[in-house]
């Protein structure tokens, strides 16, 4: 069943058409990845889903509800959360204050405190420095903070925009381990990622964009094995994910 269904989505920035009739679906409980070169429209797609970019045409349906004209805060209230490129944490605020921002629409303070405690258990480095400014964190730790902040919004769909950008290889591994853990816990994830090998290995479905259009979509193994896509979009060295075994 599709949790998110996008039909013929078009987004214009003035005279520039950033998305031209995009259609895709994200099934509940899956990891879906969107790939493509810079300027393909990947980040615009995520912004349109969360309400930061207005649809010129087309329809977005989430959990059976038409959300095409809903405001951003209303989409957040329905469980659509974006972890943006560059993390955008507030480095002048403490780690705990950053986490609390993720729960700003909630009114269940005791539950929020419990969930912050669980985040500190998952990310001990954050818990040990909870009262320090977020500027003390490394890039990888800031990414974990951004994901923790998003978790406090109780997402049904978490969208990650280039989460591995600028991270060390160690933190890239930790990041994708975390994506797998969150998905196994039942979270649906839409991932935009330049590390195509990692993204395809983590995903259940994939879509390749080119200049605001869907070039190809399907099973990650098939995308990774396509010679033309490997050379032009996925990188010749991108390994094909292992086929599932029963």
Beta strands, then each sheet from edge to edge (+ up, - down):
strand 1: 2-13
strand 2: 16-27
strand 3: 31-35
strand 4: 57-62
strand 5: 65-66
strand 6: 80-83
strand 7: 157-161
strand 8: 188-192
strand 9: 205-210
strand 10: 213-218
sheet 1: 2+ 1- 4+ 5-
sheet 2: 6+ 7+ 8+ 3+ 9+ 10-
end
